[in-house]
Amino acid sequence: MRAGALRSRAIGYFVEPGAPVRGAGEPLSSLRSAEARTLGSAAVAAGASRGGATRLPLRAAVLGAAPAATAAAGALACALRAAARSSTAAVAVWAPDGRSGVPPRLGAAPSAPRPVAGVPPRHGSETTATRRGSGAAPRRGPATPAAARLAARLSARGFAAAARGRLAWVALDDHPVAAAVAARRVAGALEVPLVTVVGGPRCEVVDGLLAEQDLVLVVAEEPEGPLARLAVESCTAAALACGPLAAGAARCLALGGLAGPRALAGPVRELVRDLAEPPALELEELRW
């Protein structure tokens, strides 16, 4: 055997051979036809899957007084769930004054230590939630299996969660920093729509959380008033102002996680529908 052949075989044991040059020895016309067929099949597959394109789950926030904002968040979460064709959704409630409009779970002790930002407290340590006595776990109620499983997942991660209707409800800590951290952890753990209720005063930490949302809904007694307009204009995400839900069946269904799409105002429903539908991408025809 020649020395050159031996050297080539020895090098082949240690050095990966280079990839052959694409199209070497093939006419240009055959290459173009093959590429056109490949791109054409990819375009057909993209067009077929356009309606079911993979998208990040929707994230929204509701600003306002805690009782009214919580009811509106329930209605918004139900609308986002239906628009996203999801089996369930979640609502995270931040109500520092404890007046979220959602009764606490029967027998829950507000003074008992509970996780801060979803992290269980150390033995003997005093947490912010313990010092301030932030709200107990949300009240449970009749729920769908999907919502019950989602609430169980969140509870296993250390959050105070409960299921009602088609939604899983999560109580956030009183401190804005801990609440923002917990809201981000909840959002990262979910693949379904999430609505965060901001029922406390805004600060830099809260504004940072609002900037990460797809939609911000401002609930005010006067949606056209100066305060509501200022709140909408100060949001970097898509924002709308609306009035609170009427007391009665609409509010009860929203808090029970069973609100219909008509519980929200028309402009809010249109914006939810636009956010849920992926944009249609026009496929340009290939020309050679």
C-alpha positions in Angstrom: 0.0 0.0 0.0 1.3 3.4 -0.8 2.5 5.8 1.9 -0.1 8.4 0.8 -2.9 6.0 1.2 -1.7 5.0 4.7 -1.4 8.7 5.7 -4.9 9.4 4.4 -6.4 6.4 6.4 -4.5 7.5 9.6 -5.8 11.1 9.3 -9.3 9.7 8.7 -9.3 8.2 12.2 -8.8 11.6 13.9 -10.1 14.2 11.5 -13.7 14.3 10.3 -13.9 14.5 6.5 -15.3 17.7 5.1 -18.8 17.8 3.8 -19.1 17.5 0.1 -19.8 20.7 -1.8 -23.5 20.9 -2.5 -24.4 20.6 -6.1 -20.9 19.6 -7.2 -21.2 18.1 -10.7 -25.0 18.9 -10.9 -26.4 21.4 -13.4 -27.8 24.7 -12.1 -31.3 24.0 -13.5 -31.6 20.8 -11.5 -30.5 22.5 -8.3 -33.0 25.3 -8.7 -35.9 22.9 -9.3 -34.9 20.9 -6.2 -34.7 24.0 -4.0 -38.0 25.2 -5.3 -39.7 21.9 -4.5 -38.2 22.0 -1.0 -39.2 25.6 -0.3 -42.6 25.0 -1.8 -43.3 22.0 0.6 -42.1 24.1 3.6 -44.4 26.9 2.5 -47.3 24.5 2.3 -46.5 23.2 5.8 -46.2 26.7 7.2 -49.5 27.7 5.7 -51.2 24.6 7.1 -49.9 25.2 10.6 -50.5 29.0 10.6 -53.7 28.8 12.6 -52.1 26.6 15.2 -48.7 28.3 15.4 -46.9 27.9 18.7 -47.2 31.2 20.7 -46.3 32.2 24.2 -49.3 32.2 26.6 -51.1 35.5 27.0 -50.3 37.6 30.0 -52.5 40.5 31.2 -52.9 42.7 34.3 -55.8 44.5 35.8 -55.4 47.8 37.7 -57.9 49.2 40.1 -59.5 48.8 43.5 -59.0 45.3 44.6 -62.6 44.1 44.8 -63.6 45.5 41.4 -60.2 44.6 39.8 -60.5 41.0 41.0 -63.9 40.5 39.5 -62.8 42.1 36.2 -59.7 39.8 36.2 -61.9 36.8 36.5 -63.9 37.8 33.5 -60.8 38.7 31.6 -59.1 35.4 32.4 -62.2 33.5 31.2 -62.1 35.5 28.0 -58.4 34.9 27.4 -58.9 31.2 28.1 -61.7 30.9 25.5 -59.8 33.0 22.9 -56.6 30.9 23.4 -58.7 27.6 23.3 -57.2 26.6 26.6 -58.8 24.3 29.2 -58.0 26.6 32.1 -56.4 29.9 33.0 -55.0 31.5 36.2 -55.5 34.7 38.2 -52.8 36.1 40.6 -54.2 38.6 43.1 -52.1 41.3 44.7 -54.3 43.0 47.3 -52.0 44.6 50.0 -54.9 45.8 52.1 -56.5 42.4 52.1 -59.7 43.5 50.4 -59.5 41.5 47.2 -63.2 40.8 47.1 -62.5 37.0 47.3 -63.4 35.4 50.7 -60.5 33.6 52.3 -60.6 29.8 52.7 -62.6 28.7 55.7 -60.4 28.0 58.7 -57.3 29.7 57.2 -55.2 31.5 59.7 -53.9 34.9 58.4 -51.1 35.0 60.9 -49.7 31.6 60.0 -46.4 31.6 58.1 -46.8 31.2 54.4 -44.4 31.2 51.5 -43.0 34.5 50.2 -42.6 34.6 46.4 -43.4 30.9 46.4 -40.4 30.0 48.6 -41.2 28.2 51.9 -39.9 30.1 54.9 -37.0 28.7 56.9 -37.7 27.2 60.3 -37.8 29.9 62.9 -37.5 32.8 60.4 -39.9 35.6 60.3 -41.1 36.4 56.8 -42.7 39.5 55.4 -46.0 37.7 55.0 -45.9 36.6 58.7 -45.1 40.1 59.9 -47.8 41.8 57.9 -50.3 39.0 58.0 -51.0 38.9 54.3 -54.1 37.2 53.0 -54.8 33.5 53.4 -55.3 31.0 50.6 -58.2 31.9 48.2 -61.5 30.2 48.8 -62.0 26.9 47.0 -65.1 26.1 45.0 -66.6 23.8 42.4 -63.9 23.6 39.6 -63.2 21.8 36.4 -60.5 19.0 36.6 -58.1 21.1 34.5 -58.4 24.0 37.0 -58.0 21.7 40.0 -54.9 20.2 38.5 -53.4 23.6 37.8 -54.1 24.8 41.4 -52.5 21.6 42.7 -49.4 22.2 40.6 -49.1 25.8 41.9 -49.7 24.6 45.5 -46.9 22.1 45.1 -44.6 24.9 44.1 -45.3 26.7 47.4 -48.0 29.2 46.2 -51.3 29.8 48.0 -53.6 28.6 45.2 -57.2 27.3 44.9 -59.4 26.4 42.0 -62.9 27.8 41.2 -64.7 27.3 38.0 -62.4 27.1 35.1 -59.7 29.2 36.8 -56.9 28.7 39.3 -56.6 31.6 41.8 -53.3 32.5 43.5 -52.8 34.9 46.4 -49.7 37.0 46.2 -47.7 38.5 49.1 -48.3 42.0 50.4 -44.8 43.4 49.7 -44.6 44.7 46.1 -41.2 43.2 45.5 -42.2 39.7 46.8 -45.5 40.0 44.8 -43.7 40.8 41.6 -41.2 38.0 42.0 -44.1 35.6 42.8 -46.1 36.8 39.8 -43.1 36.2 37.5 -42.6 32.7 39.0 -46.2 31.9 38.4 -46.0 33.1 34.8 -42.9 31.0 34.2 -44.6 27.9 35.5 -47.7 28.2 33.4 -48.5 27.4 29.8 -52.0 28.9 30.0 -53.2 32.6 30.1 -52.5 34.5 33.3 -54.1 37.6 34.7 -52.4 39.5 37.5 -54.5 41.8 39.7 -52.7 45.0 40.8 -54.9 46.2 43.7 -52.2 48.3 45.4 -50.3 51.5 44.7 -48.0 51.6 41.7 -44.3 51.8 42.1 -41.2 51.2 40.0 -41.4 47.4 40.7 -45.1 47.3 39.8 -44.5 49.3 36.6 -41.8 46.9 35.6 -44.2 44.0 35.9 -46.9 45.9 33.9 -44.4 46.4 31.1 -44.1 42.7 30.6 -47.8 42.2 30.0 -49.6 41.8 26.7 -52.7 43.7 27.9 -53.4 46.0 30.8 -57.0 46.7 31.8 -57.7 49.7 34.0 -60.9 49.4 36.1 -62.3 52.7 37.2 -65.7 54.1 38.1 -65.1 56.8 35.4 -63.3 55.1 32.5 -63.2 58.4 30.6 -62.0 60.4 33.6 -58.5 62.0 34.0 -57.2 59.4 36.4 -58.2 56.5 34.1 -56.7 58.2 31.1 -53.5 58.9 33.0 -53.2 55.3 34.0 -53.7 54.1 30.5 -51.2 56.5 29.0 -48.6 55.6 31.5 -48.7 51.9 30.4 -46.2 50.7 27.8 -48.3 47.7 26.9 -51.7 47.8 25.2 -54.0 49.3 27.7 -57.7 50.0 28.0 -60.0 51.5 30.6 -63.4 50.1 31.5 -65.9 50.3 34.3 -66.4 47.7 37.0 -68.6 44.7 36.6 -72.2 45.2 37.7 -73.0 43.7 41.0 -75.1 40.6 40.8 -74.8 37.5 38.5 -72.0 38.9 36.4 -69.7 39.6 39.3 -70.5 36.3 41.0 -69.8 34.3 37.8 -66.6 36.2 37.3 -65.4 35.5 40.9 -66.5 31.9 40.4 -64.4 31.5 37.3 -67.4 30.9 35.0 -67.9 34.3 33.3 -68.9 34.4 29.7 -67.2 36.6 27.0 -70.0 39.2 27.1 -69.1 40.1 30.7 -66.4 42.4 29.3 -67.0 45.6 27.2 -66.9 45.3 23.5 -63.5 47.0 22.9 -61.9 44.7 25.5 -63.3 41.6 23.8 -62.0 42.8 20.4 -58.5 43.4 21.8 -58.5 40.0 23.5 -59.5 38.4 20.2 -56.7 40.3 18.3 -54.1 39.2 20.8 -55.2 35.6 20.8 -55.1 35.2 17.0 -51.6 34.9 15.6 -50.8 37.3 12.8 -51.3 36.0 9.3 -48.0 36.0 7.4 -48.2 36.4 3.7 -46.1 33.9 1.8 -44.4 35.4 -1.2 -44.2 33.5 -4.4 -40.7 32.2 -5.3 -39.5 33.6 -8.6 -36.3 32.6 -10.3 
